[in-house]
């Protein structure tokens, strides 16, 4: 189980070092791929998907694993489960996400933040490019094409649904992001195997305190307790 992590070289070195420390502590191998800074937004946004596609083409492992630079692993057992499920079912597993401010709000997909893709499954899907693109007035996010293609042909896949999140978004009417019909999520979303900060652009000014707290939680083997539940009701 080897992960590939993509990042732009204008991010703080502390962010990279924190990510490496956490991955080493959890016990997973990560290959880091550095991209020079890009000024054009569309070029920058498509670079991540193009990178993922190139890795799929060149990687020889049965399952190709991706992990975002702002996504911290915290449960190796669940990572191993996702890997084995993708391998056994010739499919893919990823963190559940959507584009909550667009008309495809109810379509949840396996996101690039933590994603396991079977080489055989990718072939079955027609070897699609992972890059984001726009289809009319609809945005298809990075790696979302996998879930769309799988839905079209009936290929089963698995989503790892969020448990909780840490910060509300004052820019949203409901102070958080709607995850389709499932519930809510936001900055610092806790998934079964990872914790995803989201909005990595905020790291360019300074390292958020929340990030440092969660890094230390993992390094000190502390269970992550989110500030808010992703579900609209109490368990």
N, C-alpha and C positions, 0 to 999 in steps of 0.2 A: 504494500500500500504506500504509494509515493504521491505526494501532492505537488501541484504546480501553482505558484503564486506570482501574479503579475502586479507591478506597480510602477509609477512614474517617478523619475529621479528628483522631483522637486518636493518630495515629502520629507518630513523630519527624520533624521537617522534614528532618533529614539523610538519612533513608531516601528521601524524595521527591527531594531534590536529587541524590543518588547515582544514582537510577534515570534521572533526566532527563539527567545527564551521560553515562551509558553509552549511552542511546538516541541522543543527539546524536552521540556518537563513532562508533557503528555506522552512523549515517546513516538512521534511520527516524523518521517522524513519529508522534507520540503525542498523543492528546487525553486529558487527565486529568479525571476526574469525581470530585468530592469529595462524600462522604455524611456528614452529621452523625452523631455517635456515638449508638448505640442500646443501651439497657441490656438489653432482652429478647433472649435468645440466638436463638430461632427467627426473630424478626423480622430480626435482624442477618444470620443465615445465609441467609435467603431474599432479602435485599436485593440481593446480588450477582447472583443469577440473574434477578431482576426487571429490574435495570439492563441486563443483557445482552439480555434480550428486548426492552426498549424501544429499544435501539440497533439491533437487527435490524429493528424496525418502521420506524424513522425514517431509517436510513442508505440512501443511494442507490448506493453502490459495489457492484460485482458481488460482491465478497468482503468480508465484515466480519471484521476482525482484532481479537483480544483478547489482552491481555498483563497478567498479574498484577503488582502493585506490588513483590512480592518475587521476580520472575522477570526475570533479566537476559539480554538478547539478546547473543550473542557471535559469530554467524556470519550475516551478511546474505544470503549466497548461499543458504544453506539456508532462510532465511525466505522468500526470493523463490521458491524451488522449491515450498514448501508453498502459497504464495499461488497460483501458476500451476496447481498440481495441483488444488486446490479449484475454481478457476475453470473449468478445462478439463473436469473431470469432474462438475460440478454437485453437489459434495459438500463434505466438510470434512476437515481435517487438524488433529491436535492431539497434545500430549504424552501418552504412554501413562501411565495411572494406574489404580488400583483402590482399593477400600476393603478393606484387607488384614485387618481384624479382623472382617469380617462374612461371611455365607455366600456372598456374590457375589464372593469373593476371586479366583476364576478368570476373572471377566469384566473384561477391560481395556477402557478407554474413552478417548476423546479428551477430555482435561481442559481446564478453563477457563484454566489457567496460561498457555498459549500455544495459541491456537485460531484457525483460519481457517475461516469458514463461508460457503459460497456462498449468496446470496439465493435462487437457484433451487432449490438443494438443500434449504434450509430449508422452502421451499414444498412440495416433494415429500414431506417428512417430516410435513407437516401443521401447520407453524408452531408447534412445541411451545414451551412456556415453559421457560426454562433453570433455574428455581429448583429447589433440592433439595426432596424430599418423602419421606414414608415410606409404603410400601405394605405394610400388615401389619407384620411385624417386620423388613422389609427397607428399608434406606435407599438412596434414589436420589440421588446427589450432584449438585452444580451442573454443568449441561451434560451429564450422563451420559445423559439422555433421548435425545440425538441418536444416540449409538451404539446404544442399545437399539432405537430406531425403525428405524435403518438395518439392523440385524440382522434385524428382523422382515420387512422388505420386500426385503431383498437388495441394498440400495444400497451399493456399495463405498465405503470411506473409508480413510484412512491414519493410522497412529499413528507418532509419532516416539519410538522406544524409547530408554531411558536407557543411557548408556555407563558411568557410575560415580557414586559419591556420596562425600561428605566425612566425615560424622559418623555413628557408630552410635547407636542409641537404647537406653539402658540400661533403659528401661521395657518393652522387648520381650524375650521369652524368647530369641530368636535375635539380639538386639542390632541388628536392622534390620527393614525392612518387606518382606514377601514380595510381589513383583509377579506374582501368579498363578503360572503355570507357567514364566514367563520367567526370573526371577532375583530380585534384591533391589534396594532403593533406600532412601534415607534423607534426612537433612538435607543440603542442598546437592547435589541431584541434577543431574548434567550430561546434557543432551539434545543432539542434533545442532545445534540452533540457539539454545538457551537454557540457562541455569543457574538452577534453582529452589531457593530456600532451604527452603520449606515452614515451617509453624508460625509464621505471621507474628505471633502474639500475643507471641512472645519479644522482639520489637522494642520493646514498650512500656516495658520496664525499661531497656534500653540497646541500642545497636547491636552485634550480635555481631562479634567479630574476624573470623570466617569471612566474613561479608558484606563487610567492608572489604577483605579480601584479594582476593576475587573481583572486586569493583568495580575495584580497582587492576590486576588481571590484564587485564581488558578494556581499560581506559583506556591501558595501556602495551603493548597488542597482544601480550600473552603468551598462549600456549596454556594452557588450563586442564587441569591434570592432577589427576584425582580421587584421593583416598586409598584408595578401595576400588572394585573392579570390580563391576558389576551382575550379571555372569554368574557362575554357580557353578563355572566352569572357566577356565583360563588360555587366552588366544588365542595 
